[in-house]
Amino acid sequence: MEQNNNVKLLKELQGTN
């Protein structure tokens, strides 16, 4: 799902902060 992919990307971005 596209939404599931978006959640994955958000988690990756949050991990870099």
Number of C-alpha atoms within 10 A of each C-alpha: 5 7 8 9 10 11 11 12 12 11 11 11 10 9 8 6 5
